[in-house]
């Protein structure tokens, strides 16, 4: 019983992280019917932003030398969380603006400069470490120059592009963005594992019955809960949230009603990005895993599965799916069959989808022919 | 007019890019292999999940080659080391070794540390009949790829047995195992540890697995903790061990953790929460090299390495140096770069004075050497004990 409860505690902690990422998948799926495969990599970027904020950018105190610095560090940790969420929200918006929007609305000439900047990454990396301001400046200059070179090409493509709403194209683009983030990350920061040092004091409480709950677990649970409540408020009560739901219902009708769909879609990506960023920061700072540019892959896939399990497009479904995934994983990993952890978790998914094809809380909508 | 301007800018940018790309190409003299420089190939994980392994080893190898060149080269010819990065990936290791043999015409290959990558590249060396010396791959199966595959370190049969022997000697009677199911080194290590430990009279009370890339180990660790072991063996690499140790302490598993040479990295302690963190006082086995050893060869190498790189060498740097030295010695003894003669010369190595102990290759082309048990103290690894093969009955 004790170990059952203990595994449940880990499962809920893991599940709340999956839920945070799964919400991003489900939000985007809701408005665009697009599976944003780059979402797991936004989570990875969040972990890196957190790592750099904790080790380079902010004046964290060394707790082993200065235990009194704990209060300062906790205040700074909140700043880290906000920075990470802001950066990842921005990243989500950029991905939408430069990768997905051109598929809907066609290319613009100015897009050339964005791709120029991406193409300039490999060149800039050869000049030196990216933390150097000179290298950063060189990257910008070369990138903009590349952009000018690309302008005729972009103009040529834009003139000839045919606007078709193919979901498959968007999906392939999403996979492409995911690779750009992963391997761009490898170029910029390298593949060495990085570790976030202990920034806030950690304590373990033993509950009656012998179940151990650590402050990191409580923090992960509390922060994700607060973020989910804020999200719920935004989606249910604000104008933007109502617009999001209107688009999810029928994007053409929403356009006719005067909703600026592009702005709302941007906003959706910002929300999803911010949540994934928060997830990344929590994982990096509180579970002490190694951070590498490829580490968004596995959590991303599992969160995606959680979103499908809960019913794509449904926010409570994503939370429920995330918790289920986390619990299933923890229970199997804690049993004798830890090698089959992922296999068993996915078997559960298959069985559930056989019974409820549109997910636990998803509505089954018959396709009109 | 705008079009013309755009075209000019485009050409300019392409020219800049071409200049960058061109500037990065290494100049390679046309592959004359009978006269001119002797080319030695090295593949190492200079980047990737075990980057510190590759970089340490490479420094040692480079130093051995530089030393040989400073002493006038081999048989009147200079040595040229060509290094390729395998990014800590087995498939890339295979590709770069093929390149080193077919394009650079390397007469011998040095590498790798990780057994999985050595085993990926060994069949290539065997196929082209180019001798490959692994400085630090300890999985017994590495040299099974063929008679052209050799190594200068001991194998996990021995290393894991040492840890098993040591664990029993420390008074541990119940041990648990937490291994990386996808890692050849980790799986073989766990099996050999269990064999020795149970032979002495201990019991394995729990076994769980993880995979490189996992973020959460707490569920498995909790179930290990429920078995109340005296010690837990984690035969993984430094990149995972720190995280596992922290999470173990978090779930209340406070017993000593044991490991192998995969722990040996300056990044081990930072990953475990810094000096005095989750790994304080834990033990791992390693090759016979440490700053604390008073032997003359060790101290000379230490001083020379420090002078060259301004940092202290670890065991992998010492093994890389030994692998390079042994190869140079074998080239001299063979008197030619003919691959069969060179292979025979390496395989015949007897009592070669390396900085990681005397090296004699046995009939399976493995080195018989002593092993150390190191203890994590702050951010240093102190020598706790050492075992020779005969001492534990091997």
Interface residues (C-beta under 8 A of the other chain):
Chain A: X3 X6 X7 X10 X11 X14 X64 X123 X126 X142 X145 X146 X148 X149 X151 X152 X190 X191 X192 X193 X195 X197 X198 X202 X204 X212 X214 X216 X283 X287 X288 X289 X290 X292 X294 X295 X297 X298 X299 X329 X330 X331 X333 X334 X335 X338 X339
Chain B: X3 X6 X7 X9 X10 X12 X13 X14 X16 X17 X20 X24 X47 X48 X49 X51 X52 X87 X88 X181 X208 X209 X210 X213 X214 X215 X216 X218 X219 X220 X222 X223 X226 X239 X240 X242 X243 X246 X247 X250 X251 X252 X267 X270 X271 X273 X274 X275 X276 X277
